[in-house]
């Protein structure tokens, strides 16, 4: 490699010392552009720059060789990233590529004008246009650096963007109509050695492939690229603002008809304080300074235009003068206020932001409003939205934050698993579906890019991962045996899980139940995960946060839905249901504290009833039978009634009130309370409650009163029954 | 001597603020020049309406001789003689900014990277001059050197010149440090760096707004202006 480099350096020196050898050396060196070694590539690019841009090469030879640069230059900028071959050039080389293209553009244009019949010239012109468009597309991006997001990228790769602005304005001076030159000044121009003013005006109407009108339209479209950057709703970075405005002023001299109206309109209309800050930019002072710098540049420019009397129209002149005076006042205000204090516009912007944040916290804002008011809710969610990874690590693949963020260098894998799970769950809770999908799309794009360009990766001699087979290098497998066994054509299939017997299933289910029961014993002072009430389908689930009784939701859902088909018929013909294990567990939990856990049993039995009704619903919409609910409801009543005291009246009435369904057998169970000499009043109140508040049970309850009246021998009980019967069956009992 | 960045300091008379900054930058090992953008060098005279006016290019020694003929006590008390002593050790005479169209006072070109102006009207004059150069240049200009013009507003008295000069030195050091990083990065065009280039490296020009904002935060009484010009 070193020999090659030293040979290239010597060849370059000889080329400039002996011009007669230049063409041969040029043809020998040019293929090194296609070499993947960047040192060799850079040497050749430097050689070309010296020859053409620095004008070390004779003009005749430049004219002869210029079109041979088209293909190599197009090749150098054909890649979007280092993952592809060729790799994206270094920032310094990219600037040289622009300079070279800028230099050969007028040369080839001139060649097309003078020798249109030359073979392949039309295709060379097309190639040049394509190279031009490719470069212009890169304006306003971070190229050749990896993209992060469009807003931040606008202020990256500044040097490349500045050079692109110069290239664009030079192209524009060719793709526009040059004003007629004063023939009297021709001699002076010649004496001054003024460069020839090339323009589409020189294109003859019968030219084989150059069309003046079409090129003029292209020129106007290219001009819009610059004005779009200046008129963007976001504030443009000062270095770029300076160069664009300066270059437009220069273009104004050469092509007043092309830019004067747009440029003057822009100068009058530009208001830095109406421009928004770029997303993700939190340094207020920096943004304040950028506004100040841009305003000052415009002030100097307006002053320059006034001094040079560029503005002839009196109305426009007045507006220019007003704007100049306005800037003077503005800078005076800034001086008095001090730069660290925000101005009134900035305060208003801050208030708007604060109001939005408040709305967001209180949730009084629709999704549309959020999107409108908060740019971070726009499709641009992430600072690092690049579809290309800078390297082949997992962190690069998944990172969506700024590379300068300290979190980017934090090793998450060091955190305990339970904390990681909580963090992930919390993040998922607090994100919108749109945002989550966008993030996953970016990661998917990155992964696809890595896979797409995997053939570019090889392992270098020093084992640094540069170009490597992606799956191996991503996984960083060091085991040589594993690498030997690796067969990319083999499709790996997961082995089938072992069959579980019903006994095994029961065993596993009991383990699961016991884990939930452990959770039930925990003391929750506050929700572990906050409840987020977004208009978001992610939150349209039964559990949006982990609360005290969340375990019960899991278990009841498991019993009523998850395991509803898990049946097993034993050898003796009996049927066992796995979900009965869950019901038993809930029931046992309830019986341990029937007074304190009445909520549990109500929630569970409601869930049982609604699932059974939904599952067994008939076509005529009649409420179907609910045997499972009835069985467990009866069991609950059987177990609760013997322990109910007079003081438990409220609890029992609540149970009767909130159970979704009561049948005759269930109501019959209250009879035992009515027959109890100590608790009989409590029993009667319960029946009265059913008569009054559950009308479908009214007849059942009255019948029970009747039977009690007829069957009992106790006078007190009889009298009590009679009083209720007189009240609810006045015609029958008097 | 640092070779990475070369500086130029500019004030109205190339006497006090630009010369103090010139001295500090030179002592720190930087390549530096200084100019004045005014029409002449104005120094305090016997009364406020009778300043001492010299043409740019008048040697500092000649100025001292003339001032000594006036009131030595006054010029010692107002610090002018002290200032001239300092300036004499740096260069022979104050120089006018080489405006386009005017006869240059030196053969030196505008080959510096950073221009520090010390007053807003000096900044405007320098930026307008570069604008004028660009306007009158009919070449493609794509190979032109970028020059960053930064104004550090300093009041024109001896004490403030010291404070402002120190601020300019701080800023120059920060810019130099960033340039060092950028150069280190650019001088390794090998295979390995081709990957690191793609990492989100802050190039020199990309970092300037951040450097200026950080500096401004530390120097709230020295308001900044900034522009990119090319020569």
Interface residues (C-beta under 8 A of the other chain):
Chain A: X36 X37 X38 X39 X41 X42 X53 X54 X81 X82 X87 X88 X90 X91 X92 X93 X98 X99 X102 X103 X144 X145 X146 X148 X155 X156 X157 X158 X159 X162 X163 X166 X167 X170 X194 X195 X197 X237 X238 X239 X242 X243 X246 X247 X249 X250 X253 X254 X283 X285 X286 X289 X290 X292 X293 X296 X297 X299 X300 X301 X303 X304 X331 X334 X335 X338 X339 X340 X388 X390 X391 X402 X403 X404 X460 X464 X466
Chain B: X120 X123 X124 X127 X128 X130 X131 X132 X134 X135 X137 X138 X139 X140 X141 X142 X143 X144 X146 X153 X186 X189 X190 X191 X192 X193 X194 X195 X197 X198 X199 X200 X201 X202 X203 X204 X205 X206 X208 X209 X210 X212 X213 X216 X217 X220 X223 X224 X225 X226 X227 X228 X229 X230
